[in-house]
Amino acid sequence: MVYPTLANARATGNKMLAVLIDPDKARRDNLQQLAQYANDGHVDVFLWGGSLVNAPQSAYYLKLLRAHLDSVPVVLFPGSTYQLDPEADAIFLLSLLSGRNSDLLIGRHVQVAGRLKQMQLEIMPTGYLLIDGGRPTSVSYMSNTTPIPADKYGIAAATALAGQQLGMKLIYMDAGSGALNPISPDLIASVRNEIDLPLIIGGGIRTPERAAAALEAGADMIVVGNGLERNSDWLPELAAAVRGVSHRFDLVETPPVAAGVRGESSEG
């Protein structure tokens, strides 16, 4: 099960690294290299999905990745109802809370509810917040929604809190694939102050320094993708930065908890 691991990371201050793979950009040699890095302990979770995905190709490459993995889980990160595959371990069941497109809040969920039940995937209801990363992205275009402005900390925090109150198990904030700018530490900290759910941050994280900044601000897991599609050689350095933040959190008696956030929770 994936969610207990995420909840435990939130409770203990252990930081996690996820690699997002877009099946349309996957290559056999790159997948094999990423799988080896994961088997060596550098990756905690793989996410699988994209804004536009060729279904037959996606299924082929997902089986290829799974064939080379020892135990690292693969979680679907679907951009459409076509991106469901029982080969995965779990799914982030995304509700686009930052937009006002009802189809992405509940409409598509109704369409695939029966299929998901049959697949018996571990389902993690996830509040998805798209944050302005400095330029239009595939996510904003395909979802027909406007990102939350990068400097509107209060809006982002209130939206995440609403997701928690609605029963979401996770909050995923994303600047989008290929974002110019990552989500700022100040915005991450503002959201962390309002919620006690596991918080995932993605988009624009292309250096170990950016990864560490997001984690130190309150993220429990960071997601990288674009920067690894052509060259995965820097993944061990990135993983070392993630482990370094976890180590600094381990040096205190209890995990640092932002003001106003409960020190313990059954959900993380």
TORLUMKE-408176 format. One record per residue (C-alpha): residue number from 1; y, x, z. Coordinates in Angstrom, 2 decimals. Last residue first. Example, Ala and Ser with C-alpha at 12.3 -4.5 7.8 and 13.67 -1.06 7.14 Angstrom:
BEGIN
<r><num>2</num><yy>-1.06</yy><xx>13.67</xx><zz>7.14</zz></r>
<r><num>1</num><yy>-4.50</yy><xx>12.30</xx><zz>7.80</zz></r>
***
This chain:
BEGIN
<r><num>268</num><yy>11.91</yy><xx>-0.47</xx><zz>8.36</zz></r>
<r><num>267</num><yy>10.74</yy><xx>-4.07</xx><zz>8.03</zz></r>
<r><num>266</num><yy>9.57</yy><xx>-4.61</xx><zz>11.62</zz></r>
<r><num>265</num><yy>12.86</yy><xx>-3.16</xx><zz>12.70</zz></r>
<r><num>264</num><yy>14.04</yy><xx>-0.47</xx><zz>15.10</zz></r>
<r><num>263</num><yy>17.33</yy><xx>1.15</xx><zz>15.96</zz></r>
<r><num>262</num><yy>19.30</yy><xx>-1.84</xx><zz>14.79</zz></r>
<r><num>261</num><yy>22.29</yy><xx>-1.15</xx><zz>12.58</zz></r>
<r><num>260</num><yy>25.82</yy><xx>-1.65</xx><zz>13.91</zz></r>
<r><num>259</num><yy>26.71</yy><xx>2.00</xx><zz>13.75</zz></r>
<r><num>258</num><yy>24.52</yy><xx>3.94</xx><zz>11.35</zz></r>
<r><num>257</num><yy>21.13</yy><xx>5.15</xx><zz>12.56</zz></r>
<r><num>256</num><yy>20.24</yy><xx>8.82</xx><zz>12.84</zz></r>
<r><num>255</num><yy>16.46</yy><xx>9.20</xx><zz>13.24</zz></r>
<r><num>254</num><yy>15.52</yy><xx>9.91</xx><zz>16.87</zz></r>
<r><num>253</num><yy>15.11</yy><xx>13.18</xx><zz>18.71</zz></r>
<r><num>252</num><yy>17.02</yy><xx>15.20</xx><zz>16.13</zz></r>
<r><num>251</num><yy>15.43</yy><xx>18.05</xx><zz>14.18</zz></r>
<r><num>250</num><yy>13.41</yy><xx>15.65</xx><zz>12.05</zz></r>
<r><num>249</num><yy>16.58</yy><xx>14.53</xx><zz>10.24</zz></r>
<r><num>248</num><yy>17.22</yy><xx>18.13</xx><zz>9.21</zz></r>
<r><num>247</num><yy>13.65</yy><xx>18.36</xx><zz>7.95</zz></r>
<r><num>246</num><yy>14.01</yy><xx>15.21</xx><zz>5.87</zz></r>
<r><num>245</num><yy>17.14</yy><xx>16.66</xx><zz>4.26</zz></r>
<r><num>244</num><yy>15.23</yy><xx>19.82</xx><zz>3.38</zz></r>
<r><num>243</num><yy>12.32</yy><xx>17.81</xx><zz>2.00</zz></r>
<r><num>242</num><yy>14.69</yy><xx>16.18</xx><zz>-0.51</zz></r>
<r><num>241</num><yy>16.21</yy><xx>19.55</xx><zz>-1.46</zz></r>
<r><num>240</num><yy>12.73</yy><xx>21.02</xx><zz>-1.91</zz></r>
<r><num>239</num><yy>11.81</yy><xx>18.11</xx><zz>-4.18</zz></r>
<r><num>238</num><yy>14.80</yy><xx>18.89</xx><zz>-6.39</zz></r>
<r><num>237</num><yy>13.81</yy><xx>22.54</xx><zz>-6.62</zz></r>
<r><num>236</num><yy>10.22</yy><xx>21.52</xx><zz>-7.43</zz></r>
<r><num>235</num><yy>11.53</yy><xx>19.14</xx><zz>-10.14</zz></r>
<r><num>234</num><yy>13.59</yy><xx>21.78</xx><zz>-11.95</zz></r>
<r><num>233</num><yy>10.87</yy><xx>22.51</xx><zz>-14.50</zz></r>
<r><num>232</num><yy>10.70</yy><xx>18.88</xx><zz>-15.62</zz></r>
<r><num>231</num><yy>12.61</yy><xx>19.41</xx><zz>-18.85</zz></r>
<r><num>230</num><yy>13.11</yy><xx>16.81</xx><zz>-21.57</zz></r>
<r><num>229</num><yy>12.41</yy><xx>13.62</xx><zz>-19.65</zz></r>
<r><num>228</num><yy>13.24</yy><xx>15.13</xx><zz>-16.27</zz></r>
<r><num>227</num><yy>17.02</yy><xx>14.68</xx><zz>-16.22</zz></r>
<r><num>226</num><yy>16.72</yy><xx>11.11</xx><zz>-17.45</zz></r>
<r><num>225</num><yy>14.53</yy><xx>9.99</xx><zz>-14.57</zz></r>
<r><num>224</num><yy>15.48</yy><xx>10.56</xx><zz>-10.96</zz></r>
<r><num>223</num><yy>15.14</yy><xx>8.12</xx><zz>-8.07</zz></r>
<r><num>222</num><yy>16.27</yy><xx>8.73</xx><zz>-4.51</zz></r>
<r><num>221</num><yy>14.52</yy><xx>7.34</xx><zz>-1.45</zz></r>
<r><num>220</num><yy>15.72</yy><xx>6.57</xx><zz>2.06</zz></r>
<r><num>219</num><yy>19.41</yy><xx>6.59</xx><zz>1.17</zz></r>
<r><num>218</num><yy>21.79</yy><xx>6.90</xx><zz>4.12</zz></r>
<r><num>217</num><yy>24.63</yy><xx>9.28</xx><zz>3.27</zz></r>
<r><num>216</num><yy>22.37</yy><xx>12.30</xx><zz>3.85</zz></r>
<r><num>215</num><yy>20.02</yy><xx>11.01</xx><zz>1.18</zz></r>
<r><num>214</num><yy>22.76</yy><xx>10.52</xx><zz>-1.42</zz></r>
<r><num>213</num><yy>24.28</yy><xx>13.94</xx><zz>-0.72</zz></r>
<r><num>212</num><yy>20.87</yy><xx>15.65</xx><zz>-0.89</zz></r>
<r><num>211</num><yy>20.15</yy><xx>14.18</xx><zz>-4.32</zz></r>
<r><num>210</num><yy>23.59</yy><xx>15.14</xx><zz>-5.61</zz></r>
<r><num>209</num><yy>23.04</yy><xx>18.71</xx><zz>-4.44</zz></r>
<r><num>208</num><yy>19.57</yy><xx>18.86</xx><zz>-5.97</zz></r>
<r><num>207</num><yy>21.16</yy><xx>18.10</xx><zz>-9.35</zz></r>
<r><num>206</num><yy>20.88</yy><xx>15.34</xx><zz>-11.94</zz></r>
<r><num>205</num><yy>21.28</yy><xx>12.20</xx><zz>-9.85</zz></r>
<r><num>204</num><yy>23.28</yy><xx>10.03</xx><zz>-12.26</zz></r>
<r><num>203</num><yy>21.31</yy><xx>6.86</xx><zz>-11.60</zz></r>
<r><num>202</num><yy>19.16</yy><xx>5.90</xx><zz>-8.64</zz></r>
<r><num>201</num><yy>19.41</yy><xx>5.04</xx><zz>-4.94</zz></r>
<r><num>200</num><yy>16.76</yy><xx>3.28</xx><zz>-2.82</zz></r>
<r><num>199</num><yy>17.55</yy><xx>1.79</xx><zz>0.60</zz></r>
<r><num>198</num><yy>14.75</yy><xx>0.74</xx><zz>2.97</zz></r>
<r><num>197</num><yy>16.04</yy><xx>-2.26</xx><zz>4.91</zz></r>
<r><num>196</num><yy>18.32</yy><xx>-1.94</xx><zz>7.94</zz></r>
<r><num>195</num><yy>21.43</yy><xx>-3.27</xx><zz>6.27</zz></r>
<r><num>194</num><yy>25.19</yy><xx>-3.23</xx><zz>6.90</zz></r>
<r><num>193</num><yy>25.95</yy><xx>0.40</xx><zz>7.80</zz></r>
<r><num>192</num><yy>23.62</yy><xx>1.63</xx><zz>5.04</zz></r>
<r><num>191</num><yy>25.73</yy><xx>-0.28</xx><zz>2.50</zz></r>
<r><num>190</num><yy>28.89</yy><xx>1.50</xx><zz>3.58</zz></r>
<r><num>189</num><yy>27.05</yy><xx>4.84</xx><zz>3.72</zz></r>
<r><num>188</num><yy>25.91</yy><xx>4.43</xx><zz>0.12</zz></r>
<r><num>187</num><yy>29.46</yy><xx>3.62</xx><zz>-0.96</zz></r>
<r><num>186</num><yy>30.82</yy><xx>6.69</xx><zz>0.81</zz></r>
<r><num>185</num><yy>28.04</yy><xx>8.91</xx><zz>-0.59</zz></r>
<r><num>184</num><yy>29.15</yy><xx>7.95</xx><zz>-4.10</zz></r>
<r><num>183</num><yy>26.77</yy><xx>6.37</xx><zz>-6.59</zz></r>
<r><num>182</num><yy>26.14</yy><xx>8.98</xx><zz>-9.25</zz></r>
<r><num>181</num><yy>28.63</yy><xx>9.56</xx><zz>-12.05</zz></r>
<r><num>180</num><yy>28.15</yy><xx>9.82</xx><zz>-15.80</zz></r>
<r><num>179</num><yy>25.26</yy><xx>7.36</xx><zz>-15.74</zz></r>
<r><num>178</num><yy>22.41</yy><xx>8.21</xx><zz>-18.11</zz></r>
<r><num>177</num><yy>20.14</yy><xx>5.45</xx><zz>-16.81</zz></r>
<r><num>176</num><yy>22.03</yy><xx>3.08</xx><zz>-14.57</zz></r>
<r><num>175</num><yy>24.25</yy><xx>3.49</xx><zz>-11.51</zz></r>
<r><num>174</num><yy>21.49</yy><xx>1.91</xx><zz>-9.44</zz></r>
<r><num>173</num><yy>21.31</yy><xx>0.49</xx><zz>-5.94</zz></r>
<r><num>172</num><yy>17.84</yy><xx>-0.70</xx><zz>-4.88</zz></r>
<r><num>171</num><yy>17.62</yy><xx>-2.74</xx><zz>-1.69</zz></r>
<r><num>170</num><yy>14.17</yy><xx>-3.40</xx><zz>-0.31</zz></r>
<r><num>169</num><yy>12.24</yy><xx>-6.14</xx><zz>1.48</zz></r>
<r><num>168</num><yy>14.38</yy><xx>-9.02</xx><zz>0.24</zz></r>
<r><num>167</num><yy>14.41</yy><xx>-11.99</xx><zz>2.61</zz></r>
<r><num>166</num><yy>17.59</yy><xx>-13.81</xx><zz>1.65</zz></r>
<r><num>165</num><yy>19.37</yy><xx>-12.24</xx><zz>4.62</zz></r>
<r><num>164</num><yy>18.50</yy><xx>-8.79</xx><zz>3.29</zz></r>
<r><num>163</num><yy>19.87</yy><xx>-9.67</xx><zz>-0.12</zz></r>
<r><num>162</num><yy>23.04</yy><xx>-11.05</xx><zz>1.46</zz></r>
<r><num>161</num><yy>23.44</yy><xx>-7.72</xx><zz>3.26</zz></r>
<r><num>160</num><yy>23.15</yy><xx>-5.88</xx><zz>-0.05</zz></r>
<r><num>159</num><yy>25.84</yy><xx>-8.07</xx><zz>-1.58</zz></r>
<r><num>158</num><yy>28.10</yy><xx>-7.64</xx><zz>1.45</zz></r>
<r><num>157</num><yy>27.74</yy><xx>-3.86</xx><zz>1.30</zz></r>
<r><num>156</num><yy>28.42</yy><xx>-3.69</xx><zz>-2.45</zz></r>
<r><num>155</num><yy>31.47</yy><xx>-5.95</xx><zz>-2.16</zz></r>
<r><num>154</num><yy>32.82</yy><xx>-3.96</xx><zz>0.79</zz></r>
<r><num>153</num><yy>32.39</yy><xx>-0.63</xx><zz>-0.95</zz></r>
<r><num>152</num><yy>34.40</yy><xx>-1.63</xx><zz>-3.99</zz></r>
<r><num>151</num><yy>35.11</yy><xx>1.90</xx><zz>-5.24</zz></r>
<r><num>150</num><yy>32.25</yy><xx>2.12</xx><zz>-7.75</zz></r>
<r><num>149</num><yy>33.04</yy><xx>-1.26</xx><zz>-9.25</zz></r>
<r><num>148</num><yy>30.03</yy><xx>-3.62</xx><zz>-9.06</zz></r>
<r><num>147</num><yy>28.41</yy><xx>-3.67</xx><zz>-12.48</zz></r>
<r><num>146</num><yy>29.16</yy><xx>-6.47</xx><zz>-14.96</zz></r>
<r><num>145</num><yy>26.21</yy><xx>-8.46</xx><zz>-16.27</zz></r>
<r><num>144</num><yy>24.68</yy><xx>-9.17</xx><zz>-19.68</zz></r>
<r><num>143</num><yy>21.33</yy><xx>-7.84</xx><zz>-18.44</zz></r>
<r><num>142</num><yy>20.68</yy><xx>-5.85</xx><zz>-21.62</zz></r>
<r><num>141</num><yy>24.17</yy><xx>-4.38</xx><zz>-21.76</zz></r>
<r><num>140</num><yy>24.51</yy><xx>-3.62</xx><zz>-18.05</zz></r>
<r><num>139</num><yy>21.04</yy><xx>-2.07</xx><zz>-17.93</zz></r>
<r><num>138</num><yy>21.49</yy><xx>-0.04</xx><zz>-21.11</zz></r>
<r><num>137</num><yy>24.56</yy><xx>1.57</xx><zz>-19.61</zz></r>
<r><num>136</num><yy>28.33</yy><xx>1.21</xx><zz>-20.01</zz></r>
<r><num>135</num><yy>30.26</yy><xx>4.20</xx><zz>-18.65</zz></r>
<r><num>134</num><yy>31.42</yy><xx>5.64</xx><zz>-15.34</zz></r>
<r><num>133</num><yy>28.47</yy><xx>4.81</xx><zz>-13.11</zz></r>
<r><num>132</num><yy>29.50</yy><xx>1.29</xx><zz>-12.16</zz></r>
<r><num>131</num><yy>26.97</yy><xx>0.01</xx><zz>-9.63</zz></r>
<r><num>130</num><yy>24.04</yy><xx>-2.31</xx><zz>-10.45</zz></r>
<r><num>129</num><yy>22.55</yy><xx>-3.83</xx><zz>-7.31</zz></r>
<r><num>128</num><yy>18.88</yy><xx>-4.84</xx><zz>-7.27</zz></r>
<r><num>127</num><yy>17.48</yy><xx>-6.75</xx><zz>-4.29</zz></r>
<r><num>126</num><yy>13.77</yy><xx>-6.03</xx><zz>-4.27</zz></r>
<r><num>125</num><yy>10.87</yy><xx>-8.33</xx><zz>-3.44</zz></r>
<r><num>124</num><yy>7.90</yy><xx>-5.92</xx><zz>-3.14</zz></r>
<r><num>123</num><yy>4.70</yy><xx>-7.26</xx><zz>-4.71</zz></r>
<r><num>122</num><yy>1.44</yy><xx>-5.33</xx><zz>-4.35</zz></r>
<r><num>121</num><yy>-0.30</yy><xx>-6.14</xx><zz>-7.60</zz></r>
<r><num>120</num><yy>-2.95</yy><xx>-8.86</xx><zz>-7.59</zz></r>
<r><num>119</num><yy>-2.87</yy><xx>-9.16</xx><zz>-11.37</zz></r>
<r><num>118</num><yy>-3.68</yy><xx>-12.89</xx><zz>-11.18</zz></r>
<r><num>117</num><yy>-0.76</yy><xx>-13.59</xx><zz>-8.85</zz></r>
<r><num>116</num><yy>1.56</yy><xx>-11.59</xx><zz>-11.08</zz></r>
<r><num>115</num><yy>0.53</yy><xx>-13.63</xx><zz>-14.10</zz></r>
<r><num>114</num><yy>1.21</yy><xx>-16.89</xx><zz>-12.28</zz></r>
<r><num>113</num><yy>4.67</yy><xx>-15.81</xx><zz>-11.14</zz></r>
<r><num>112</num><yy>5.65</yy><xx>-14.46</xx><zz>-14.58</zz></r>
<r><num>111</num><yy>7.87</yy><xx>-17.25</xx><zz>-15.91</zz></r>
<r><num>110</num><yy>9.18</yy><xx>-18.21</xx><zz>-12.46</zz></r>
<r><num>109</num><yy>10.36</yy><xx>-14.65</xx><zz>-11.91</zz></r>
<r><num>108</num><yy>12.10</yy><xx>-14.73</xx><zz>-15.26</zz></r>
<r><num>107</num><yy>14.36</yy><xx>-17.55</xx><zz>-14.11</zz></r>
<r><num>106</num><yy>15.00</yy><xx>-16.42</xx><zz>-10.53</zz></r>
<r><num>105</num><yy>17.90</yy><xx>-13.96</xx><zz>-10.23</zz></r>
<r><num>104</num><yy>17.55</yy><xx>-12.37</xx><zz>-13.66</zz></r>
<r><num>103</num><yy>17.76</yy><xx>-15.69</xx><zz>-15.51</zz></r>
<r><num>102</num><yy>20.55</yy><xx>-16.75</xx><zz>-13.17</zz></r>
<r><num>101</num><yy>22.85</yy><xx>-14.09</xx><zz>-14.64</zz></r>
<r><num>100</num><yy>25.62</yy><xx>-13.77</xx><zz>-12.07</zz></r>
<r><num>99</num><yy>25.29</yy><xx>-10.07</xx><zz>-11.45</zz></r>
<r><num>98</num><yy>25.10</yy><xx>-7.85</xx><zz>-8.35</zz></r>
<r><num>97</num><yy>22.01</yy><xx>-9.61</xx><zz>-7.01</zz></r>
<r><num>96</num><yy>19.78</yy><xx>-8.70</xx><zz>-9.94</zz></r>
<r><num>95</num><yy>16.49</yy><xx>-9.83</xx><zz>-8.39</zz></r>
<r><num>94</num><yy>13.79</yy><xx>-7.24</xx><zz>-8.97</zz></r>
<r><num>93</num><yy>10.11</yy><xx>-7.60</xx><zz>-8.11</zz></r>
<r><num>92</num><yy>9.49</yy><xx>-3.88</xx><zz>-7.53</zz></r>
<r><num>91</num><yy>5.87</yy><xx>-3.82</xx><zz>-8.54</zz></r>
<r><num>90</num><yy>2.69</yy><xx>-2.30</xx><zz>-7.15</zz></r>
<r><num>89</num><yy>-0.33</yy><xx>-0.16</xx><zz>-7.92</zz></r>
<r><num>88</num><yy>-0.02</yy><xx>-0.04</xx><zz>-11.70</zz></r>
<r><num>87</num><yy>-2.93</yy><xx>-0.59</xx><zz>-14.13</zz></r>
<r><num>86</num><yy>-2.35</yy><xx>-4.33</xx><zz>-13.77</zz></r>
<r><num>85</num><yy>0.53</yy><xx>-4.03</xx><zz>-16.26</zz></r>
<r><num>84</num><yy>3.70</yy><xx>-6.10</xx><zz>-16.43</zz></r>
<r><num>83</num><yy>6.46</yy><xx>-4.91</xx><zz>-18.74</zz></r>
<r><num>82</num><yy>6.64</yy><xx>-7.94</xx><zz>-21.02</zz></r>
<r><num>81</num><yy>8.66</yy><xx>-9.96</xx><zz>-18.48</zz></r>
<r><num>80</num><yy>11.56</yy><xx>-7.55</xx><zz>-18.94</zz></r>
<r><num>79</num><yy>13.19</yy><xx>-4.45</xx><zz>-17.47</zz></r>
<r><num>78</num><yy>10.31</yy><xx>-3.85</xx><zz>-15.12</zz></r>
<r><num>77</num><yy>10.19</yy><xx>-1.17</xx><zz>-12.42</zz></r>
<r><num>76</num><yy>6.41</yy><xx>-1.11</xx><zz>-11.99</zz></r>
<r><num>75</num><yy>5.24</yy><xx>1.12</xx><zz>-9.16</zz></r>
<r><num>74</num><yy>2.81</yy><xx>4.01</xx><zz>-9.64</zz></r>
<r><num>73</num><yy>1.23</yy><xx>5.48</xx><zz>-6.51</zz></r>
<r><num>72</num><yy>0.51</yy><xx>9.20</xx><zz>-5.89</zz></r>
<r><num>71</num><yy>-3.22</yy><xx>9.62</xx><zz>-5.19</zz></r>
<r><num>70</num><yy>-4.81</yy><xx>12.12</xx><zz>-7.57</zz></r>
<r><num>69</num><yy>-2.85</yy><xx>11.55</xx><zz>-10.76</zz></r>
<r><num>68</num><yy>-4.01</yy><xx>12.71</xx><zz>-14.21</zz></r>
<r><num>67</num><yy>-5.78</yy><xx>9.52</xx><zz>-15.30</zz></r>
<r><num>66</num><yy>-2.94</yy><xx>7.45</xx><zz>-13.91</zz></r>
<r><num>65</num><yy>-0.49</yy><xx>9.13</xx><zz>-16.27</zz></r>
<r><num>64</num><yy>-2.68</yy><xx>8.53</xx><zz>-19.31</zz></r>
<r><num>63</num><yy>-3.27</yy><xx>4.92</xx><zz>-18.34</zz></r>
<r><num>62</num><yy>0.50</yy><xx>4.44</xx><zz>-18.10</zz></r>
<r><num>61</num><yy>0.95</yy><xx>6.16</xx><zz>-21.44</zz></r>
<r><num>60</num><yy>-1.35</yy><xx>3.79</xx><zz>-23.27</zz></r>
<r><num>59</num><yy>0.02</yy><xx>0.64</xx><zz>-21.63</zz></r>
<r><num>58</num><yy>3.59</yy><xx>1.61</xx><zz>-22.42</zz></r>
<r><num>57</num><yy>2.79</yy><xx>2.39</xx><zz>-26.03</zz></r>
<r><num>56</num><yy>1.22</yy><xx>-1.04</xx><zz>-26.52</zz></r>
<r><num>55</num><yy>4.22</yy><xx>-2.77</xx><zz>-24.84</zz></r>
<r><num>54</num><yy>7.09</yy><xx>-1.03</xx><zz>-26.64</zz></r>
<r><num>53</num><yy>9.74</yy><xx>-0.89</xx><zz>-23.92</zz></r>
<r><num>52</num><yy>13.46</yy><xx>-1.62</xx><zz>-23.92</zz></r>
<r><num>51</num><yy>15.38</yy><xx>-1.59</xx><zz>-20.63</zz></r>
<r><num>50</num><yy>12.87</yy><xx>0.69</xx><zz>-18.96</zz></r>
<r><num>49</num><yy>9.72</yy><xx>0.82</xx><zz>-16.86</zz></r>
<r><num>48</num><yy>7.41</yy><xx>2.81</xx><zz>-14.58</zz></r>
<r><num>47</num><yy>8.38</yy><xx>4.19</xx><zz>-11.18</zz></r>
<r><num>46</num><yy>6.34</yy><xx>7.11</xx><zz>-9.82</zz></r>
<r><num>45</num><yy>6.21</yy><xx>7.66</xx><zz>-6.07</zz></r>
<r><num>44</num><yy>6.15</yy><xx>10.58</xx><zz>-3.61</zz></r>
<r><num>43</num><yy>6.69</yy><xx>13.50</xx><zz>-5.98</zz></r>
<r><num>42</num><yy>6.60</yy><xx>17.25</xx><zz>-5.13</zz></r>
<r><num>41</num><yy>3.22</yy><xx>17.28</xx><zz>-3.36</zz></r>
<r><num>40</num><yy>1.17</yy><xx>19.43</xx><zz>-5.73</zz></r>
<r><num>39</num><yy>-0.48</yy><xx>16.30</xx><zz>-7.15</zz></r>
<r><num>38</num><yy>3.01</yy><xx>15.04</xx><zz>-8.02</zz></r>
<r><num>37</num><yy>3.88</yy><xx>18.30</xx><zz>-9.80</zz></r>
<r><num>36</num><yy>0.62</yy><xx>18.01</xx><zz>-11.72</zz></r>
<r><num>35</num><yy>1.43</yy><xx>14.43</xx><zz>-12.71</zz></r>
<r><num>34</num><yy>4.86</yy><xx>15.51</xx><zz>-13.91</zz></r>
<r><num>33</num><yy>3.27</yy><xx>18.21</xx><zz>-16.09</zz></r>
<r><num>32</num><yy>0.75</yy><xx>15.77</xx><zz>-17.55</zz></r>
<r><num>31</num><yy>3.47</yy><xx>13.25</xx><zz>-18.26</zz></r>
<r><num>30</num><yy>5.61</yy><xx>15.90</xx><zz>-19.98</zz></r>
<r><num>29</num><yy>2.73</yy><xx>17.04</xx><zz>-22.19</zz></r>
<r><num>28</num><yy>1.88</yy><xx>13.48</xx><zz>-23.25</zz></r>
<r><num>27</num><yy>5.45</yy><xx>12.47</xx><zz>-23.96</zz></r>
<r><num>26</num><yy>7.27</yy><xx>9.44</xx><zz>-22.57</zz></r>
<r><num>25</num><yy>10.58</yy><xx>8.28</xx><zz>-23.99</zz></r>
<r><num>24</num><yy>9.60</yy><xx>4.68</xx><zz>-24.76</zz></r>
<r><num>23</num><yy>7.55</yy><xx>4.61</xx><zz>-21.55</zz></r>
<r><num>22</num><yy>10.68</yy><xx>5.20</xx><zz>-19.41</zz></r>
<r><num>21</num><yy>9.44</yy><xx>7.15</xx><zz>-16.42</zz></r>
<r><num>20</num><yy>11.24</yy><xx>7.00</xx><zz>-13.10</zz></r>
<r><num>19</num><yy>10.40</yy><xx>9.77</xx><zz>-10.63</zz></r>
<r><num>18</num><yy>10.62</yy><xx>8.91</xx><zz>-6.95</zz></r>
<r><num>17</num><yy>11.55</yy><xx>11.25</xx><zz>-4.09</zz></r>
<r><num>16</num><yy>11.32</yy><xx>10.30</xx><zz>-0.42</zz></r>
<r><num>15</num><yy>13.18</yy><xx>11.06</xx><zz>2.80</zz></r>
<r><num>14</num><yy>11.56</yy><xx>10.83</xx><zz>6.23</zz></r>
<r><num>13</num><yy>14.07</yy><xx>9.43</xx><zz>8.70</zz></r>
<r><num>12</num><yy>11.34</yy><xx>7.91</xx><zz>10.86</zz></r>
<r><num>11</num><yy>11.97</yy><xx>4.17</xx><zz>10.51</zz></r>
<r><num>10</num><yy>13.13</yy><xx>4.26</xx><zz>6.91</zz></r>
<r><num>9</num><yy>10.24</yy><xx>6.47</xx><zz>5.87</zz></r>
<r><num>8</num><yy>7.87</yy><xx>4.12</xx><zz>7.69</zz></r>
<r><num>7</num><yy>9.23</yy><xx>1.18</xx><zz>5.73</zz></r>
<r><num>6</num><yy>8.76</yy><xx>3.05</xx><zz>2.47</zz></r>
<r><num>5</num><yy>5.19</yy><xx>3.99</xx><zz>3.37</zz></r>
<r><num>4</num><yy>4.46</yy><xx>0.43</xx><zz>4.52</zz></r>
<r><num>3</num><yy>5.78</yy><xx>-0.77</xx><zz>1.13</zz></r>
<r><num>2</num><yy>3.42</yy><xx>1.31</xx><zz>-1.00</zz></r>
<r><num>1</num><yy>0.00</yy><xx>0.00</xx><zz>0.00</zz></r>
***
